[in-house]
Amino acid sequence: MLTGLAGFGTGLGLIVAIGAQNAFVLRQGIRRSFVGPVVAVCAVADAVLIVAGVLGIGGLVQAAPWFLDVVRWGGVIFLLGYAALAARRAFRPDALRAAGGGVASVGAAVGAAGALTFLNPHVYLDTVLLVGSVANQHGPDDRWVFAAGAVMASLVWFTALGYGARLLAPVFARPSAWRVLDGGIAVLMVVIAVGLARH
């Protein structure tokens, strides 16, 4: 039980920080646009990466630094493109449409969530290397209990973020609120992209 709680706390501590993935889930949640698929992609991706870390895939990532370089530059390009779209929306904001908005299709939503997850080298460092190495310190059986706790933390966080965001709907009924949100997202994406480029 304590091992599972330790995994939950570790997982939550790593994913709660505001980043590109969380900003996207928040925006989709506020717009009530394909929230379920987006939450599912983020949670399942984290679960896959955590399990990979427990199975020792982190050693392969460490042995192939070129892989993180490819992911890093792909992430920089994607984040800058996403920042440009957010900045464009900030200059042309609209009010919240409760029944839609955001990305145009479920495929686009799932693709964006997947890209914001897998094109972020930090996700490999956090889930595959960090969570995987900490889990493996708990022994052959307890490591899976730890991993289950970390996976549960991811599921709880993304579900709360995606579906809890609708509580902000009255605030985002005003175009000015969208201007602030999208402007903030644009700045955040640029900052993260620059950080990745300089890493």
C-alpha positions in Angstrom: 0.0 0.0 0.0 2.7 2.4 1.0 4.7 1.6 -2.2 1.6 2.3 -4.3 1.2 5.7 -2.5 4.8 6.5 -3.1 4.4 5.8 -6.8 1.2 7.9 -6.8 3.0 10.8 -5.2 6.1 10.5 -7.4 3.9 10.4 -10.6 1.8 13.3 -9.5 4.8 15.4 -8.6 6.2 14.9 -12.1 3.1 15.6 -14.2 1.4 18.5 -12.3 3.9 21.1 -13.4 2.5 23.4 -16.1 3.8 22.3 -19.5 2.7 22.0 -23.1 0.7 18.8 -22.5 -1.2 20.2 -19.5 -1.9 23.5 -21.3 -3.5 21.6 -24.2 -5.6 19.4 -21.9 -6.8 22.5 -20.0 -7.7 24.3 -23.2 -9.6 21.3 -24.6 -11.4 20.9 -21.2 -12.5 24.5 -21.1 -13.9 24.2 -24.6 -15.4 20.7 -23.9 -13.8 19.5 -27.1 -12.8 15.9 -27.4 -11.9 15.8 -23.7 -12.2 12.0 -23.3 -9.9 11.0 -26.2 -7.3 13.7 -25.2 -7.3 12.5 -21.5 -7.1 8.9 -22.7 -4.1 9.5 -25.0 -2.2 11.4 -22.3 -2.9 8.8 -19.5 -2.2 5.7 -21.8 1.0 7.3 -23.1 2.2 7.9 -19.6 1.3 4.3 -18.6 3.2 2.9 -21.6 6.3 5.0 -20.8 6.2 4.1 -17.1 5.9 0.4 -17.9 8.8 0.7 -20.4 10.9 2.3 -17.6 10.1 -0.5 -15.2 11.1 -3.0 -17.8 14.5 -1.3 -18.1 14.0 0.5 -21.4 15.6 3.5 -19.8 19.0 1.9 -20.4 18.3 1.9 -24.1 17.4 5.6 -24.0 20.6 6.4 -22.2 22.6 4.3 -24.6 21.2 6.1 -27.6 21.5 9.9 -27.0 20.7 10.6 -30.6 17.1 9.5 -30.0 16.5 12.3 -27.4 18.2 14.7 -29.8 15.7 13.8 -32.6 12.8 14.1 -30.2 14.1 17.3 -28.9 14.4 19.1 -32.3 11.0 17.6 -33.4 9.6 19.0 -30.2 11.1 22.4 -30.7 9.6 22.6 -34.2 6.2 21.4 -33.0 6.0 23.7 -30.0 6.9 26.8 -32.1 4.2 25.9 -34.6 1.7 25.4 -31.7 2.8 28.7 -30.2 2.2 30.5 -33.6 -1.3 29.0 -33.7 -2.0 30.1 -30.1 -0.7 33.6 -30.8 -3.0 33.8 -33.8 -6.0 32.8 -31.7 -5.0 35.4 -29.1 -5.2 38.1 -31.7 -8.6 36.8 -32.9 -10.3 35.4 -29.8 -13.8 34.2 -29.6 -16.2 33.4 -26.8 -16.6 29.9 -25.5 -18.9 27.6 -27.4 -19.9 24.9 -24.9 -20.7 22.3 -27.6 -17.5 22.4 -29.5 -14.6 24.5 -30.7 -10.8 23.9 -30.4 -9.4 21.4 -32.8 -11.5 20.4 -35.8 -11.7 16.6 -35.3 -11.0 13.8 -32.8 -8.1 12.7 -35.0 -6.5 16.2 -34.7 -7.1 16.3 -31.0 -5.5 12.8 -30.5 -2.6 13.7 -32.8 -1.9 16.9 -31.0 -2.0 15.2 -27.6 0.3 12.5 -28.8 2.7 14.9 -30.3 2.8 17.1 -27.2 3.6 13.9 -25.2 6.0 12.0 -27.4 7.9 15.0 -28.8 8.9 16.1 -25.3 12.2 14.6 -24.3 11.4 15.4 -20.6 8.6 12.9 -20.7 11.2 10.2 -21.4 13.5 11.5 -18.6 10.7 11.7 -16.1 8.7 8.6 -16.8 11.1 6.1 -18.5 14.3 7.0 -16.6 13.2 8.6 -13.3 10.0 6.7 -12.5 11.5 3.5 -13.9 14.6 3.7 -11.9 12.8 4.5 -8.6 10.3 1.7 -9.2 13.1 -0.8 -9.7 14.5 0.1 -6.3 11.4 -1.5 -4.7 12.2 -5.0 -5.7 10.8 -7.3 -8.4 7.2 -7.4 -7.1 6.8 -4.1 -5.4 8.1 -2.2 -8.5 4.8 -3.0 -10.3 2.9 -1.7 -7.3 4.9 1.5 -7.5 4.4 1.7 -11.2 0.6 1.2 -10.8 0.5 4.1 -8.3 2.3 6.3 -10.8 0.0 5.3 -13.6 -3.0 6.0 -11.4 -1.6 9.5 -10.6 -1.5 10.2 -14.3 -5.0 9.0 -14.9 -6.4 11.0 -11.9 -4.5 14.2 -12.9 -5.5 14.3 -16.6 -9.1 13.3 -15.8 -9.3 16.1 -13.2 -7.7 18.6 -15.4 -9.7 17.8 -18.5 -13.1 17.5 -16.9 -12.5 20.0 -14.1 -11.6 22.7 -16.6 -15.3 23.1 -17.5 -15.8 24.9 -14.2 -13.9 27.8 -15.8 -16.5 27.9 -18.6 -18.3 31.1 -17.3 -14.9 32.9 -17.2 -14.1 31.9 -20.7 -17.5 33.1 -22.1 -15.6 36.4 -22.7 -13.3 36.7 -25.6 -10.8 38.7 -23.5 -10.3 35.6 -21.3 -9.4 33.5 -24.3 -7.0 36.2 -25.4 -5.2 35.9 -22.0 -5.2 32.1 -22.1 -4.0 31.7 -25.6 -1.4 34.5 -25.2 -0.1 32.7 -22.1 -0.1 29.4 -24.0 1.9 31.0 -26.9 4.5 32.4 -24.5 4.7 29.1 -22.6 5.3 27.1 -25.8 8.0 29.4 -26.9 9.7 29.3 -23.5 9.6 25.5 -23.5 10.8 25.3 -27.1 13.8 27.6 -26.3 14.5 25.6 -23.2 14.6 22.4 -25.3 16.8 24.0 -28.0 19.3 25.1 -25.4 19.2 21.8 -23.4 
